[in-house]
Amino acid sequence: MEPMAVLSVADVQAGLARLPGWKRAGDEIVKTYECATFPAAIAFVVHIGFLAEKANHHPDLDIRWRKVKVALTTHDAGGLTQRDLELARQIEDAQ
């Protein structure tokens, strides 16, 4: 897979404007989801796992009872790329 270009600050901001609740935190975009139950949170993480595997782009996931924090960055590009915004959009569509 060919490396992607790191997005400009303006491109990241434009992408985040279309992703409710997502915020930039340094070289990552992050969002915390709150699910109805702990099993629902686990199911959501499993679904994210399938999306990530299909995209070959794997987020950092933090599960705390009913809350799931998702953090995305493109490590091999050294920052945020279109891959991060696209996977965030897919996760939003799944919610």
N, C-alpha and C positions, 0 to 999 in steps of 0.2 A: 504494500500500500504506500502510495506516494505521500510524503509529509505535506501538511496543509500550512498555509500562511497564517501567522498570528494576526488577529483582527485588530483594527484601530480602536481607540477609545470610543469614537463616534459609532463605529459599526457594532460594538458590544452594546452601547446604550440603545441603539435602534433595535437590536435584537431583543434586549430585555424589555423594551416597551411593549413587545408582543407576547411576553411571558409573565403573566400576573404572579406577583409574589416572589419572583426570582430577583436576587440582588448580586451585585459584584462584590467579592471579598478578595482583594489582591488579584491573583492570577486564576481565581475560580469564580464560577457562578454557583450560588447556593439557594436552596429553598428547603424549608421544613414543612412537611405535611403532617396533619393530625388525622389519624384514622379512628373509626368508631370503637375498635377493640384491638387488643394485642394480636389476635389471630389475623385480623384484617390488615394490620401493619405488616405482618410477616408475609401475607399473600401479596401485598403491594410490592414488597421487596423482591419476591420471587418474580413477579411480572416485570419489574425493572430489570432484573437479571436477564430475562429472556430478550428484552429489547436491547440491552447493552451487548449481549453476546451476538445478536444478529448484526448490530452496527459495528462490532469489534471495537467498542469504545466503552470503557468500564469506569463508572463513577465510584466515588467514595461514598459509602452508605453507613449511617449511624442510626441504630434503632434504640429508642428509649421508650419502653412501654408502648404507647400508642403513637408516638411521634417518630417520623422517619426523616432524617436530614440527608439531602442529596447534594453532593458537591461534584462539579464537573470542571475539568481542565484537560488540555491536551499536553501531557508531560513531554512527549518527544518533540513537540513544536515549541515548548517553552512558554506557553501561555494559552489564551483562549482562541479557539478557531471555530469555524462554521460547524464542525462536528459537535461541539459542546452545545451550541444553540439548537441544532437539529435534534439531538437526543433529549434535551430539555423539553422541546416541543412535543416529542413523542411521549414523554413521561406525563406532560400536562394532558395530552389527549387520552391517556390511560386512566387518569384520575376521575 
